Amino acid sequence: MNNKFKINRTNLPLWRGIALVAGIFSFIICMLVLVNYIQINRVDPVNTEIINSLVDRLNENPNDEQLREQIREMDLLVRKAYFTNQWQVKAGGYLLLFGVIVMAIALHLFYSGKKELPKVTEEEEENIILFREKARKWIVIGGFGMVGITLVFAFLTHQELGNQFTVAAKTAKAEAEQEQTQQVSEVIEVSAEVIPEKKEEVKEEEVEVIVEKAPEEVAVEVQEEPKEVVPAKTVGKYTGTYPTKEMMANFPSFRGPGGNGIAYQKNIPNEWDGASGKNVLWKQPVPIHAYNSPVIWGNKLFLSGANATSREIYCYDRNNGKLLWTAKVEQIPGSPATSPDVTPDTGHAASTVTTDGKSVFAIFANGDVISVDMNGEKQWAKNLGVPDNHYGHSSSLLIFEDKLIVQYDQKKSGMVLALSTKDGSELWNTPRKVRVSWASPVIVNNNGQIEVLLAADPSVASYDVNTGKELWHLDCITGEVGPSVAFANGIVYALNEYASLVAIKTGEKPEVLWEAYDYLSDVPSPIAYKDMLFIVTSYGAVACYNATSGEILWEQEFDNGFYSSPILVDGKIYLLDREGVMHIFKADKQYASVATSSLGEKSDTSPAFADGRVYIRGEKNLYCIGK
């Protein structure tokens, strides 16, 4: 017993010093987080005087490219500061908790190590014991109180920043719409072609259906299969072709078969005008607004719509626009009583449905997943848990054989899983150490291996579609990832705004072939085709890279921004801007415009293609474009 007291007595100065250092450290961290919160509320990091003055100057002189680039650089600094702040407040909370714990342990060891106690009366001893108990109690309460206050301020700081950026985005959108209205008559230097003036939108009842119903069986001319398709007789590898010919003859998912941004139809029209009705075969309203894109199988076209109280799937006759059926998504086991909060630019049904020609599958912002047959009858439904997502869930679905692939990356529990298309049972589930992602999966045939490719901060990863086993991953991406990857010739291309564009050579040991920072995307996904890579930015610039070297082959800037992802079809790229104007140009090493056609309605969705026609979901209506 005496030896124990001697040891503790010897270490008393050490424990006292540790407690003192830990206390000072915790106090400093707490003050830094508080100061950070005060600064964020006093200074708006988005609507700074400098950026606003530069924007005003750009409005006066919209052709000043140097000024435009300066605004981008300033905006980049603001975004970097935003992500840095997020990291600081989170790290500060953890450091404060660590400091308080160390201080509490050191104080306990310091007091327990005192050998001699003063001689006191029994009453005084009871008072001292009571005082110590109270002191320890208030030290614990005070310490955890500091931690709690700091975490509250950290949360408020993060929430305040998010609100500021959301408000700023809405303000910028309104300003952009005003500027675009003033500049409608300007000439766009795109191969000497002129964007037609926007005419007043024709009222819905004035639009006349000018196409007869097509036969039930339509022969679709299919382009040559992509290079990555492996012959069926390859030994030890996937013995089929992917995408299948059946998939290529249709448009079964977001960004086409496999989600890789390539369609296989031909004889697609280039020119139309929504205001005059030129080449608009039909136009039909969609009951509930959403940002998901159309998918097609045979003569049926599918969409979904949702709000805080209703979730629905729609089936249209793609030949005449008739709404064939509406499937209500309700009474699903485990579905939450109230829908989660989502931002207006994401909504409750941002994820595009998918189909295999036998069933239609949809997922919504509350975690509901449902399968209905081609007549709209429910086959199975389940809830995956409400996604922990501050904008709203937006990853679209894909199908491989009998597996429904779901990317479910959240703030705390990222995963990718495969559900049985027959009954919804879980076939495999692979946890992912990533942050929340808004990108969608891509399925490719990579030299006989069918891979599911996913992008999320901090990694691009590949999974075996049959087992869910991770084949490889590479930490190379940061931020709030929205664009999906592109794939061609064994190379994966991933990017995110305010991060970088990365070309990854796949394999057991993936490696970065090249990296670039010039053109990055916040929402639109890239396209890889032959030895070219096409990048679309949210602010209106498009660039073509050499896919193997990273050299920029050409760059083109447009008046309006893009949320829609480009689609390659028949050797041309179809790219819809946010005002509903379709920019069509050749998929070539030199920029060559083919046509510019206006829908007459805003749109943030991606087009679908079938049998010589283009199908576009506008802000309110669904359009069929044909010759």
N, C-alpha and C positions, 0 to 999 in steps of 0.2 A: 504494500500500500504506500509506504514512504517513498519507494523508488518511483512509483507512478506520479506522486505529487511533485517530486524533484524534476522529473521530465517535463511535466506540464508547466511548472514554474519557470524552467529554463526557456520554454517556447512562448511564454506570455508576450514578450515584446514582438515576436514574429507575428502572432495572431492579431495583436493590436494594430500592427502596421498594415497587415493584409486587410483588416476591417476598415481602416482609415482610407487606404488606397481605393478599395472597392466602393466605399461610400462616396468619395470624391468623384470617381469614375461614373457612378450611377447618376450623381447630381448633374454632371456635365452633359451626359447623354440626354437626360431628361430636358435640360434647358435647350439643347440643340434642337430637339424635336419640337419643343414649344415655339422656339424662335422661327423654325421652319414653317410651322402652321401660321404664325402671325404674318410672316412675309408673303406667303401664298395668298392670304386674304387681303393684304394691302396692295399687292401688285398682280394684275391680270397677266399671266404668262402668254396668253394668246393674242389679246387685243392690245399689243404694245403700241406705243406712239410711233415708233420707228416703222414697224411693219404696216400700220394703217396709213402712214404718210406715203410709203412706197406704193401701196395699193392704189391710193388716190392718184398718184402720178401715173401709174400704169393705166388707169381708167382714162386719163387724159391722152395718153399716147400708147395705145394697145400694141403697137408694132415695135416697141422698144424691147428687143430680145435681151439686152444686157441688164435692163431693169428687172425683167421677168426672172432671169437667172439669179439676180441678187435677192429677190423675194424668196425664191426656193431655198437659197442657202440660209437665209434668216429663219425660215420655217423649219428647216432641218435642225438648226440649233435649238429651237423651241421644243421640238419633239424629243431631241436627245435629253434636254433638261427635264422633260416630263418623265421619261423612263428612269433617269438618274434619281429624280426625286422619289419615285416609287420604290426604288431599291434602298434609298437612304432611310425612309421612314420604316420600312420593313426591317432592315438590318438594325436600326436604332432600337426598335422594340425588343428584338432578341438580345441585343447587348445589354440593355437596361435590366431585363429579367435575369440575365447571367450575373450582372454586377450585384444585384440585390441578394441573389442566392448566396454568392460568395461572401458578401458582407455578413449575412445572417449566420452562416456556418462559422466564420472567423470569430464573431462576437460570442457565439455559444462556446466555442473552444476556449476563448480568452477568459470568460467568467468561470467556466467549470474548472479551469486550471489553477485558480487561486488556492493556495494552501492554507493560509492563516485567515481566520475570520475574527473580527473584533468581538470582545466579550460584551454581550448585551443581555438585557433582561429578557424574560420569556415573552413579555408583551412587545418589546421592541423587535425581537426576532420574528414574531409573527407579522409585524408591520413591514419589516424588511423583505420577508418572503413575499408578502402581498404586493409590495412595491415592484419587486423583480418580475413577478408574474405579469403585473400590469405593463411594466416597461417592455417585456418581451412581446406581450400582446400588441402593444401600439407600434413597436418596431415592425412586426410582421404586417399589421394593418397598413402602416405607413408605406412600407416597401411595396406591398402589392397595390396599394392605392396609387403610388407613383407609376407603377407598371400599367395599371388600368387606365389612368389619365393619359399616359403617353400613347397607349394603343388606341384610345378613343380619338386623340388628336391625329394619330397616324391614319385612322380610317376616315376621319373627316377631311384630312388633307387629300387623300386619294379620291374620295367622293367629290370634293370640291373641284379638283383638277378635271375629273371626268365630266362634271357638269359644265365647266368652262369650255372644254373642248367641244362638247355636244352643242352648246349654244353658239360657239364660234363657227362650227360647221354649218349650222342652220343659217346663220347670218351670211356666211360666205356664199352659201347656195343661193340665197335671195339676191345678193349683190351680183352673182354670176348671171342669174336669170335676167336681171335688169340690163346688165351689160350686153348679154346676147341679143336682147330685144332691140337695143340701139344699133347693133352691128349686123343685122340680118342682111342688109344690102351690100356688105363688103364682099369683095372678090377673094376667093380662096385660091391660092396658087397651087393647084393640084393638077399637074399636066394640062394646064390651060382650060380645065373644066370649071363650070360655075355651079354652085349649090343652088338649086331652084328655090325661089322665094316661097316662104311658108304662107299658104293661104289659110283662110278660116276653116276650122275643122267642120266637116259636114255633119249635120245632125244624124243621129243614129237611124231615125226613121227614113232619112233620105238616101241611105246607102242601099243599093240594089244588088242582090245576089246575081252574078252574071255568069255562073258556071253550072253546068249540069252535073248531076251526081255521077261520080266515076264508077266503073264496075267494081264489084266486090274484090276481085282478084286483080292486082295491079303488078305488072312486071317492072321491077326496078333495076336499072342498069347500074352495076356496081363497079367502082374503081378497082384498080389492082390492089391486092392486099399489101399492107405495110411490110417493110423489109424484115421486121422482127418476128413475123409469123414463121413458125418452124414446120418443116414437112412432117406429115403424120407418122412416118416410119422412123423418126429419130429414136434411137435406142436409149432407154433409161430416162427419157424426158417426156414431157407432156405430148401425148400422141394425137391431139386434136389441133384445131386452129383457133386462135383467139385474137380479135373478135371473130365470132362465127359468122358465116355468110348470112344467116338469119338475122343476126344483130346488125350487120352492115346494111342489110336491105331495109332496116327500120332506123329509128332514132330513140333507143330505149332508156336513156338516162341523161343526166346533166353533162353537157359537153360531148354528147354522142356516145357511141359504143366504148365501154371501158373508161369513159370520162377523160379522154386524152385530147379533146379538142378537134377531132377529125371526123368528118362525115363522108359517106361514100356514095352519095347520089350524084347525078349529072343533070345537065340542062336546067339549071337553076336560074330564075329570072334575075336580072340586074337592075331593072328600072321600075319604079312605081311611085305613086304620089297619093298619100292618104287624104289630102285635102280635096283633090279633084276626083278621087276614086280610081285613078289610072292603075290597072293591073291589081286592084284590090278585089279579089274574088268574093270574099265575104268578111264581115266584121260582126262580132257578137260580144255582148258584155259578159264579164266574169262576176258572179254574185258577191264574193268576198275578196277584197284586195290582198295580194301577197306578192313577194318578190321571187317566187320560184318560177322555173322555166318550163315550157311545154315538152312533153315526151310523146313519142308516136309508136304505135304498133298496128300494122295493117291500116284499116280505115278509121282507127280510133285514136283520139288525142286526149292526153290526160294532164290535169293541173290539180293543184290543191289551193285552198284558201282558209284563212283562220283569223280570228280575233280573240279577245280575252274570254269570250263565252262560247264560241262555236268553232268547230273544225270540220272541214268538208273536203271531199275529193270529187272532181268533176270529169265527166267523159263527154267529149264532143265528137260528132261525125266530122271528120276532117275534110270531107268533100263538100258539105254544104253548111257547116257551122252549127247544126242543130245540137242542142244540149240533150244528150241521150239519157243521162242519169246523174244523180247527185248522191253520194254515199256520206251519211252523217257519221262522224267519229264520236261515239258516246258510249257510256256505260262500260268503260274499260277497267278491269280490275287494277287497283293500285293507282289509278289516275288521280292527281291532286284535285281538291275541291276548287281551288282558285289557280288561275294561270300565273306563271312567273312574270315579273316585270321585264319588259324588253324595250329597246329603243325603237323609235319610229322607222328608222332606216333599216331595221332588221325584221321586226314584226314577229308574228307567231307561226308563220309557215314559210320561212326562208329556204328550207331544204326542198330540193326538187325530188319528185317521186321517181320510181323506176318500175319497169315491167319486163317480164320474160315472155309475154304473149299469152300467159295462162292466168297470171294474177297481176295486181297493181299494189305496190307497197309505198307507204308514206310514213313520215315521222314529223312530229310537231315540237314546238318550243317547250311543252310541258313534259316531254319524254314519252308521249304516246306513240307506239308503233302499231300499224294496222296493215292487214292484207285483205284485199277484196278481190273477187273474181272479175272477169271481164264484163259482167253484167251489174257490178256494184254490190254484190252480196258479200257480207263479211265472212271471211274464212277463219281468221284468228286475230287477236289483238292483245297487247300487253303494254305495261309501262316500265321503262328502264330506269325510273327515278328522275326527278326534276333536275335538269342540267344546271350546274353551278356556273352560270355564264352571264356576265354583266351586260352584254348586248343582246343575247338571245341565240339559241342554237341555230346553225345554218349549214352544217355539213350534210351533203346530199347522200343518197343511198346508191349502192351498186349491187349487181347480181353476178355470181359466177356459179353456173350449173344449179345446184340445189341450195346455195348459200346466199343469204342476204347480208352484205357487208356494211357494218355500221361503225363510223368513226365517232367516238364519244369522248373527246378530250375536254376535260373540265379543269377548274382551278385546283382541285385536290385529288381527283381520281381519274386520270386519263386512261382510256382503254380503246382497243379495237376488238370487235366481236363479230362472229358469224352466227346468224339465226337460220334455222331451217325454213326454207320457203314454204314447206308443206304445213307445218304446225307451229312455227315460231319458237320451237325449243332451241336452247343454246347449244351450238355445235362446238364452239371454242371461244375463249375469252382471254385476251392477252393484255395485262396491265402495261401502261406506258408512263415513263418518268418524264412527262412533258407538262407544259402549261396549257391553258385553254387555247383552242384553235378553231378558226372558222373556215378552214380549208376543207375540201372534199377529197375522198380517196380516189386513186387512179389504179386500175388493174391492167397489167401489161404481160405479154409473153416475152420474157427476157431470155432468149436462147434456150427455150424449152422449159423454163421455170416460170410458172404463173405467180406473179408477185403483186401484192397490195402495197402501193407507195403512199406514204403519208408525210405531211409536213406540219410541224408545230415547234414552237420555241422549247428546247434549243436544237432540235435535230430533225433531219430527214431520215426516214427509216423504211425498211422493206420487210414484208412478212409473207410467209408461205400461205397462199390462199386456202389450202386444204387443212392445215393444222394450226395456223396462227403463230407458228414459230418465227421469231425474229431472225431474219437472214443477215441483215447488217443495219447499222445506223451510223450516222456521222453528224457530230455537233457542228453546225455551220449556219444556223439561222436564229434570229432573235426577234423580239417584239410580238405584236398582236398579229399573228399570221392569218391572212385571208386568202391569198392565191393558192390554188392547187399546183402540183408539179406538172411538168411536161416530160415526155420520154421519147427517145428515138436512138436507134443504133447503140443500145447498151449504155446510154448516158442519161442521167436524170438532171433536170434543170429546176432549181428552186429559187425563190426570191421573196423579199418582203420590203415594203417601203421603210426607209431609214435603217436598213440593214445592208444586204448585198445580194447580188445575183451570183449563184454558184452553179458550176457545171461539175457533176459528180460521175466519175467512172465507177460503175457498179462492180460488185464482186464480194468475196469474203472479206477483203480488206479494201473498202472503198476509198477513193482518194479524190481530192479536188483537182480537176484539170485546169480550170481557170476561174477567176472571180472578177466581177465588175461592179461599179457603183454609179454609173452614169444614168441609167434608166431603171427605175424600180416601181413596183406596183403595190397598191394598197388593197385592191379588190380583184381586178381582172387577172385571169390565169394566162400563162404563156402558151405558145404552140411551137413544137419542134417538128421540123419537116425536112427530110433529106439532110443537107448539111447547113440548114438555116434555123435560126431561133428568132421568133417574133415576140417582142415584149410590148405590152400595152400599159401605159400608166393611167392612173386615175385622173390626173390633171390634164390629159389631152395629147400627150406625145406618144408616138409609136416608133420603135426602132427594130431593125433587123441586124442580128449578129451572125458572124460565122460560128456555127455551132461547135466546132472543134478547137478554134483558136481564141474565141472571144472578141475578135475584131468587129467593130461596128461597120456594117456594110452601107446602111443608109438610115436616116432618121427623118421623121415627118411630124409636124405639129398641127393639131386641129383646134378649132375654136372652142369646142365643148369637151367636157371630161367624159370618162368611160367608167361604168360599173359592170357592164356586160362583158363576158369573156368572148374573145374572137373564136370563130369556127372556120376551119379549112375545109372547103368543099370544091371539087372540080377544078383544082389548081388556083383557086382564088380564096381570099380571106374576107369573111363577112364580119364587120365590126360595127356594132350599134352604139351610138353615143347617147348621153343622158337626155338629149332633146328628142330622141326618136329618129335621128338621121343615120341611115346605114351607109357606111363607107366601105366600098368594095374595091380591093386592089389585088394585083397579082402576087402570088407567093413566089417572089423572085428576088434575086440579089440586087436588083435596082428597083426603086419604087416606081410603080406604074399604076395609076388610078384607072379603074374600069368604069365605075359609076358612083354617084352619090344620090341616094333616094330617101325621101322624107316620109315618115309614117304619119305625121300630123298629130302625134301624141307622145308624151314623154315615156321613157322606158328604161329600166335598169336590169332587165332580164336578158338571157341569151337566146338566140333563135334556134329553131328546129327545122329540119329539112325532110321532105318526102315527095317522091314522084314529081319532080320538077316544080316544087312549090316551097315557099318559105313561110313559116308560122312564127308569129311574134306576139308575145304578151305585152301589151301596153299598160299604162297606168290604170286604165279602166276596162279596156276591151282586148279581145283576142282577134288577131288578124290572120287572114290567109292571103298570101301574095302569089300570083301565078300569071302566066302569059295568056 
